[in-house]
C-alpha cells in the first residue's frame, strides 16, 4: 500500500525546508518522539490540534495554512522567514 502525501504533510515539509528545520526539531517542538512524529507525518495517526498549533508557531504560519484552508503561508501577524519576499 503506497502512502498518499497530504496537503498538511507537504506544507510542513516545505516550510521546514524554508526555515532549515530537521525532522527531529519538528518532533521536539511538538513534544513527540521521532517515531511518533514520523507516524503522524505518514498519516498513521492524526496530529492533535495542539501539535498542529505548535508546528504552525514554529513554522511561522497559520493552522489554516497547514490544514489546507488557505493558500497564504505568511499570515499578516506572523514574522516571515528570512529571504521571503512580501
N, C-alpha and C positions, 0 to 999 in steps of 0.2 A: 504494500500500500504506500503510495507516494504522498508526501506532505505538500499541501497547497499553502503557499505563503499568504498570510492575511495582510490587510492594509495596515493594521496596527504593527505587525512584525516588520513590514517594510519600512514604515516610518520610524520606528525605534532604531532600526539598523542605519538608516540614512542619517538621522540626527546624531547618533553615536559616532559615526564617521566624521561628521562636521565638527563635533566637539572633541574628537580624538579620545573617546572613552572605550575602554575594553569591556568585554562581557563580564569580567569579574567586578569591575567598578559598577556596572549596572546592577549586578546581583547584590553587591554590598549596599547600594543606595536603596534598594527595595527591601532589604532585610532578609534576603533569601540566600541559600547556599547556591553555588554554581549549578548544581544538579537541578535544584528546584526552579531556578531561573530558566535553565535550558528546557525543562519540561513545559513551562509556561510559554516560552517562545515557540516551541514546537506545536503548541495547541493541545497538548495532552491534558493540561489543567488550565483553566482560565485565570488570568490575572485578577486580583481583587481590585475594588475601586481604590483602595489605599495605595496599592502597588502602582497602579496607573498614575495616580496623583503624584507619587514620589518620582516616578520616571519623568513625568511632564515637567516637574520643577527642575530636576537635574538637567534635562534636555532643553530647558528654557522655551518651552512651548506650552500649548494648552492640552487638556484632556480631550477636548473636542477634536483637535487635530490628530492626536494619536488614535482616537477611535474612528476616524474617517468621517466625522460630521462637518468638517470644514476643510477647505483647501489651503488655508493660510497657516503656515507653520510658525509664524512670528507674530503672536498677538501684540497689540499695541503696548500693553503693560508689562511685557516680558523683554528683558535685555536680549539683543541679538548676538549671535556668535560673531567673533572677530572675522572680518573679511566678507561678511554677508552684506550685500548692497540693500539699501532701503528702497 
